[in-house]
Structures are given as structure tokens and as C-alpha cells.
């Protein structure tokens, strides 16, 4: 039955609704077609994820369009603008279509036989169920879980693990790039003991290291020790530098912290006296004096009130008059070489070699002009078979950027385009990112496959680093099926541009397993996608995963200053609160990690009453408890 030219209370006629109705109905038809076209993919998905996978396909079909103009028109009509439809896409579209049909004056169309759409309650329930399976049950008053990366000392410190669990840790993360199976097992044993003590459960999550594309070694730096006293703002010495002198044939650690430790011949050391002055000429040719302030059986303490540079062979002379001249002098023994680094400026050229021979800084002529550019190796030289001139390259978490100028059989020439004006230091073992290059790297290394046997036996979840393609996920699933014992759940770490672009395909592949999740690894992801685009990228990951009812872990640098230094920045608190949009927030290790867990627990509990995913929760607002007129009346009365 059709009601021609009916008018609503808003003054709109039925014809005003027809264009919006027609556009949304067309989008719905495409959503159905997309799900039907992907039926073979749906058949491979685990039964517990089949409804979710269909909802994901519906959402992808919806978001294939720019529906912003449609959203504005729907909102103007007082209808849902589809902005919170992720977990129940078809049901939301059908509800809006139903209202539009009625407003347009005709009965809603009957859809052809289709699987029942996920409604609002079912969408929320599926996400809750999948999250509990992956991350364990939520604690009362806090839906979002807290994951903590274990420091090496957790293998030997039961009380640290106990206190973390007591403060609110829900998931213990072990990074397989550090420590070994013996240490990992002790960490897990400490956790199981703490669980029994506290009556709490905690998931064990193990992170496979994946392929590490990093800078190679550098030639050792100069063997030199800088001795520097502390001074006030006027340059006056407030505390002399403490120097520990020990016998080079019998090295002894200083009994308390020292600013410098110098090996010297034992006979010369034994002739030193308290308050004696030691004269020397340092590496710069400056005359300096050390004063002996304490004598022990293991060595002697001296103090310096001037900055001094000591190198091996520096001659030390004491003033004891009774000693023969030849006994008064001694040469400083071997000193460990300092860590070397390359100082790079915008416009510099950098040579990346295809081997792991130690790199070296640039050399300059007498006028300061570069003779030979700085060079450094790469841990996976084969990646340079996949790079091309004109593509970007980044080092050390995006601190240094460049453009590839030339690729040949032995080296890659890079022009530095991003660096601090004062110069940036590039050291050995720093990350390399090639966001514009299609790298043919295996997602699982030989070490990962070795570690996987332990992970499958002991962990609840395995995290796959640098997941880039659906084939990477399939490879992990195949290896897991060959291992005896339980099958841990899979978490895909999205940390590259390719991983982000291939997320829907990887999700549909991961959903063949009974349990899976996604980690937004914002460190490498920011470098790969561009820091300015990170906020947009992490939003898209959250939307896609909510449509798939797949839990998300919000990771990298959450409350980092608090964990490492004991004091958070204001931006970190806001960032941690934004983490409430995910199902889990990860903290990294640091000396103040217990404080960080307590703070994060408090933030997440507060945010829970304000927001769920993208939906604002309108609890009583304290600012609205008294209207302005009430305040005015109270003042005048």
C-alpha cells in the first residue's frame, strides 16, 4: 500500500525521503552482493566467527562509498547517520530503511532470503565473548584489560610479578626477542604462583620477534674516559669526580659508583699515599691533577676537580719523594672503546653496505669537506633487492629520514632529508623502515620457528610481528598445527603500511582459527604510515576490528614517561584515556611500571563511565548539577 504525497509533522512530503531511501537501498544491495561473492571465504572461517566475518564484509562494502553526504541528510531527518554501525552493520541499515519506507509512505520491502543480520545486542555480545576468550575475564569495574611487558628481572623476582598482578595486570607479555626459554619459563612459573596467591587469573602472551631489519655494527669509538666534576650554574665545582684506580693484573670493581675506573700497574698503585697528588697531561694536552682520598686493599680512590680526558698510555706521576724517579710514573692500561655513532645532517649522503662489516663515520679533509661519506651495514641485506631509487627510508623509529638515490650490487646510497638541525646520531642495531618498498621478507624467521615450540606449550596467545599478508597468517597457522599440545590464539601486530592495507584479508584468514586479535603497534606503524597520519590509521583499525568483533590491543609508548621516569606528560594521560576505545592497553617495562599500572587502571575505570567504543555514555554531568539560573537565585536570595 502506498500513501501518495503524505506529509510528516516536520513539513516534509513523502517525496523528500525518496532520494535518501533509494541511495541507502542501493548500498544495502551492494552489501548483500559482496557477502555472497565472498561465500567461499566465509566457508573457511571458524564457526564462532562466521557471523562476524559476514558483518565485516558488509561493513567493508558500506565503507567502499563516501557516505558523508548521506550521513548529513540522514541526521537532518533525525535518523541514525550510521556512524556507530560497526558491530551490527546490516541491522542498522535495515532499521534506517524501515523508518525511511514508512516516512515515504509505503510499506517496507521484504528482503530475499538472507542470513539473519547481527543486531545491536548480538554485536556487543560477540565482541565480549571473543575478548574473554583471547584476553581472559574482565575485572569488576574495568572492561579494558591491561597488558604488561615483562622486564628481564621478572625471571628472578617473584615479588615484581606478584605486585603487577595485584595492581591490575590482566595479561603478561613476554617478548621473545629478549632473554631465553629458561627465563621465560621462570616468569610464567612466578605468574602461576602469584595467581594462586591472589586468586586471580592472567593470560600469558608471547611475542615472536619476527624479521629484524636493523643497522649493522660500527667500528669501535675511541678508547677514552671523560672525567667531569659536577658544577653549579656559575661553573663552580659542587662535587669532584670520583676516580677508582685498580691493579690492571687483578681488576676489582669499585665498592661504590665511580665516574671513571682506571687500570694501572700494581707496584705503582701500592706506593700511593693518602692526600698525594697525581700529575698528568690528558689527551688534549691539558695538565691535570688527581688527589688520592682513600686507600683500600682492592684499589685507591682519587678525586678530580677539572674535566680530564684519559686514554690508554696516559702517564700518571705521583709526588712521593722517597720513591725513585722510575717508580713515580705509570701508564694507564687498556680502556674499553666507547660506543661509536654516525652524526648525520640534512643533505648528507649515507652509504648502506650489503654486508655486516663494521661501518664508520664520514671522513673530512682539512677544510671540513667530506672525503668519504658515512657508511653502515644492514642485518638483512637481501631487502635491498626490493628497493628502488626515489623510495623513502627511515632509521631509529623515524628520528632520521632519507631518500634512496642509487642501488647497486654492493651498496645503497641514501640522501638524508630528515634530521635535527644540530645533527642526528645513528648507532648500531637501530631499526630501518622502508614504507614504500614491497619487501619479500618471510614473516617467520628460523628463531621464531624454534621459539614457537615453547610458545605453543606455555602461552595462551602468540603475537605475530610484522604481519603483512594473508599468506603470513596462513604460515603461522600451518606451523601451529604441526606442534603438539594446545593451540594458542593468534594476535596480528599491525606495524607496517602493507600490514595496514592488507588488514581485512589477514583478519578473514586469522578468523579461520577459533580465537584471534589485533595489536596496533604504533611505533613502527607511525614511521611507516607517517606520524601525521597515525591517528587516522589507528581509528580505521579500530573500526575494522569492531566490525569483525575482534579485540584490539592498544600498544607502544603508553604512559612511557611514567613507566621510565616516574612522571607522565599531559599528552600521555590523554593518550591512555583514548586507549579505552580498544579492548586492551599495553604497558612497556620500566623502573616505575607498577605506578604506571595503577595509574592506567584508574584512568580506564574513570573512562568506562564516559564512553564505550565510539559511543559517549551520558552519565550525570557534574557541571550540570546546578543550572545557571539556580546559581543566580541562590546568590540573590
Secondary structure, DSSP 8 states (H G I E B T S, - for coil): -B-TT-B-TTS-BTHHHHHHHHHHHHHHHHHHHHHHHTHHHHHHS-GGGHHHHHHHHHHHHHHTS--HHHHHHHHHTTS--STT-GGGHHHHHHHHHHHHHHHHTB------S------HHHHHHHHHHHHHHHH---BTTB-SEEEEE--GGGGT-HHHHHHHHHHT--EEEEETTSS-HHHHHHHHHHHHHHHHHHT---EEEEE------BB--B-----EEEE--EE-TTS-EEE-EEEEEEETTS----SS--SEEEEE-HHHHHT--TT-EEEEE-TTS-EEEEEEEEE-SSEEEEEESS-EEEETT-EEEE--TTS-HHHHEEE----------EEE-TT-EEEEESS-S-BB--EE-TTS-EEE-EEE-BTTGGGGGS--TT-EEEETTTTEEEEEEEE-SSEEEEEEEE--TT-EEE-TT-BEE-TTS-----SS-HHHHHHHHHHHHH-SEEEETT--SHHHHHHHHHHHHTSSS---EEEEEE-SHHHHHTHHHHHHHHTTSS-EEEEEEHHHHHHHH-GGGHHHHHHHHHHHHHHTT-EEEEESSTTHHHHHHS---HHHHHHHHHGGGSSEEEE---TTHHHHHHHHHHHHHHHHTTEETTEE-----GGGSS-HHHHHHHHH-
